[in-house]
Amino acid sequence: MVKILVIDDDPMIGQLLNLMAVKNGQQCDFVLSVADGIDYLQVNQVDVIFLDVLLPDGNGINSIPELLNISPDSPIVMLTGESGTEHIENAFRAGATDYLIKPVNIERFSKVVSSLMLLKQHNHTEEIAREEIIGESPKILQCIEKVAQAASGDANALIEGETGTGKELFAKAIHSNSRRANNKYIIVDCTNLPVSLAESLLFGHERGSFTGAEKAKKGLFELAHNGTIFLDEIGDLDLSIQKSLLRVLQEKKFRPLSTSYEVESDFRLVAATNRDLQAMVD
């Protein structure tokens, strides 16, 4: 949720912008002075700051450098009753990103916040290695933002989408931008995974486990240790194998075929499907 801070000595302005923000599904707090704003920012993170020019403890424009020093990722929008250009020019020189003329128009308010969030998202996604993902549309940028969120953590991830939408590209991007980027990235095509050999391929086997098993072999989950394993079209995986996967995902442990010992593997799972898995469960 977008978080907004309003610094204005007029409580009516704070309440008005709060109502506008709530209407847009955003969170808004307001304080009545620069000092209160500084105290607030030292313990809270916000996405946008709306700052009045004339405040009880000083000129808002003069406080912009200090506010940005405390919260450098929060663009500042000036609030002014002056329609002249002098205040606006001084605010931009000090580091403000945009401005609103009082009385504030809700359409203009919404547009400013939306534009700043899109710009912030774009700047964030520019830092992401996209692999072969091409496009700058809002939908693509939203997907890249989700890639960034997934890559910043280590939780398992599921990518849903129709065939041909590039799920494998997004899976590779998650791996390439994660802490595991320098380790193995293993792709498993679940559509073409033979049921009779699936457990052997995934978990490994000992010599003589089945006809043709002339030597012991590590499974793909073990090979993915410290890296990422991508199960493409996991919805096509045979139900018996899905059951075997449950404990592997929960404990990161498994037993290769025909063995009495367990293997631990620190892998990260990314899966993709073109099916509605929830509907399949129901």
Order of alpha helices (4+ residues) and beta strands (2+ residues): beta-alpha-beta-alpha-beta-beta-beta-alpha-beta-alpha-beta-alpha-alpha-beta-alpha-beta-alpha-beta-beta-alpha-beta-alpha-beta-beta-beta-alpha
